[in-house]
Amino acid sequence: MQNTIRRLSLLCTLVFAIIAIFVSMNGTAYLDEKIIASIQGLQSDTLTSIMTAITSLASEVGITLISIASVIIIFMRFRRRREILLLISVVCGSALLNKVFKLLFARERPDFNRLIEEAGYSFPSGHSMAAFSLYGILCYIVWENSRERRWRLISLLAGAVIIVMIGISRIYLGVHYPSDVIGGYFATAALLFLIVSLYPPKRKEPVK
C-alpha cells in the first residue's frame, strides 16, 4: 500500500512539472483565458458574495482556525498523535512549498476583471494548495478511522466539493489563472501522498 501511495506522489509530481513547464512557456494562456471567460461570465452580486465566502475557507485565518479546531477534535476523539502530526505536516508543508514555488516561478496575477485584491505571485494558487492540504488530509483521516462506509463516502464527497469550489472561487474572483489552481492541486497531492507514505500505516479494521 505504501509503495502505491509513493507512486501516486511521483505521478502527481510529474503532472505538476508538466503544468509548470507549460506555465513557464506561456503555453496555458489560451486555455486559461477560455476557462476564465466561462466562469466569470456567470458573475452576479449574489454569486460574488457566495464565492467570497467560499474562498475564505482557505484564507490564512480560515485555514488556521479550522486546523486548530481539527487538532482539538482529533485529539479528543482518537487520542492519537499520528493523525495530528499528519495534519500539521501536510498543512505546514504545503504552505512552505507554495512560498518556494511562487518565488521560483514569479508569475504575475491576472490583471483583468479582478473582484478582490491579492498581493504576491500567482503560480501555484496558495488558496488551492491550502484547501487541498487541509481538507484532503481530513478526508484521509476520516477514511482511516471510520469503520462505516457511508461516512467515508460523505467525507470524500464533502472534501472534493470544498476543494473544487475554492479553486473555482479564485478564478471567479479574478486573482488566479486556472493553471494556477490545477497546478496547486497536483503539487499538494504529491506532497500529501508522500507524507502519508512516510507515516506507519494504521491497523485496518473491518468496514461496515
C-alpha positions, 0 to 999 in steps of 0.5 A: 500500500505504501509503495502505491501511495509513493507512486501516486506522489511521483505521478502527481509530481510529474503532472505538476512539472508538466503544468509548470513547464507549460506555465513557464512557456506561456503555453496555458494562456489560451486555455486559461483565458477560455476557462476564465471567460466561462466562469466569470461570465456567470458573475452576479452580486449574489454569486460574488458574495457566495464565492467570497465566502467560499474562498475564505475557507482557505484564507490564512485565518480560515485555514488556521482556525479550522486546523486548530479546531481539527487538532482539538477534535482529533485529539479528543476523539482518537487520542492519537498523535499520528493523525495530528502530526499528519495534519500539521505536516501536510498543512505546514508543508504545503504552505512552505512549498507554495512560498518556494514555488511562487518565488521560483516561478514569479508569475504575475496575477491576472490583471483583468476583471479582478473582484478582490485584491491579492498581493504576491505571485500567482503560480501555484494558487496558495488558496488551492494548495491550502484547501487541498492540504487541509481538507484532503488530509481530513478526508484521509483521516476520516477514511482511516478511522471510520469503520462505516462506509457511508461516512467515508463516502460523505467525507470524500464527497464533502472534501472534493466539493470544498476543494473544487469550489475554492479553486473555482472561487479564485478564478471567479474572483479574478486573482488566479489563472486556472493553471494556477489552481490545477497546478496547486492541486497536483503539487499538494497531492504529491506532497500529501501522498508522500507524507502519508507514505512516510507515516506507519500505516494504521491497523485496518479494521473491518468496514461496515 
